[in-house]
Amino acid sequence: MLMKFGKGREKQPIHEILPEELEAWFELHKAKGDDMQDNKDEEIDTETQDDNETRKWGLSTRRTNMGRFSSLWTVAKAKGWCSLNIVDRLEPVGKIGVTVEIYENATTLNMMAAVMANDATKKIIAPMTLGFFGCMRPEEVEHEKFGWDFIDLKHGLITITPEVGKTGDQRVIRLQPVAVSWLKLAKEEGNPLPPVNERRLVDQCCAMIGLNEWIRDGMRKNCATHLRAVYKNDYDVVKDMGNSIRILLKYYADLHVPEEVSLEHWKITPAKVQAYLKTKEWEQLLRSAERAVAEKTEAAIEVSVARKEQSASETSKSEN
């Protein structure tokens, strides 16, 4: 992030950079609806495929990046390279409202269908299952000390050790039947745990179904919400999800998801997904997503050409 801002400024002393310059650069990245918190995974949704396009930030991303730049100027100030931390002159980001949302069952079905669509994406059946149906945090699934040895498919249990769990959150997760069936399939497909190239393959699945809004830790939030209908006791949900679920339930209980909707989540089995892959509805979804990608690519090309023409025009005027 710092190197992106520094591009073209390599020979400029840091004390010469004005607060207005940094603020202007931040404004270039301002996203629409900036009064809302970004709940989506930034690396998946906000990074553009074209390096020439401007990456868009929500308020929480801006606040995070302000902290990064503040750290840089703190070091520079301590080294005597400047006398002012210019981030202190920028408008601070205040309290950010929480947007509570989960995936609809149709989206969950589409995501699991995308995972089952080809041999490459089948390699992430396990991590997708552990999120959507297994209560696990992404960092737990990806932890180097977690693997198949900690999953007991015979008894439907997952052991989360203190090394793997967040802040030593040791627990034993009780798997629902649908989770066991998915994990058995994942093992047959030779899914590695921890997963390999998961982020890239998830990106492929999202692009396949045209999913542009990735909810941060959304699979686990779905699991938390729909487990309430299974256990009918929030304390039991807490035991599977881990200690941070107390705050999660504070918000997601207010969604008032109907019980029949939550129970449908636990019916998204491998058999149901395989049947769905043969439907016209799935074919229409793929075509629609392909058209959207083509339109986005065409628009990006037009913008790139327009920028080049404008740049050439400005260069010509300057030479004249």
Secondary structure, DSSP 8 states (H G I E B T S, - for coil): -HHHHHTT-TTS-GGG--HHHHHHHHHHTB-TTTTS---B-HHHHTS-SSTTS---B-HHHHHHHHHHHHHHHHHHHHTTS-S--GGGGS--------------HHHHHHHHHHHTSSTTGGGGHHHHHHHHTT---HHHHT-TT--GGGEETTTTEEEE-TTTSGGG--EEEE--HHHHHHHHHHHHTT--SS-SSHHHHHHHHHHHHT----BTTHHHHHHHHHHHHHHS-HHHHHHHH-TTHHHHHHHHGGG---HHHHHHHTT--HHHHHHHTTSHHHHHHHHHHHHHHHHHHHHHHHHHHHHHHHHHHHHHHHH-
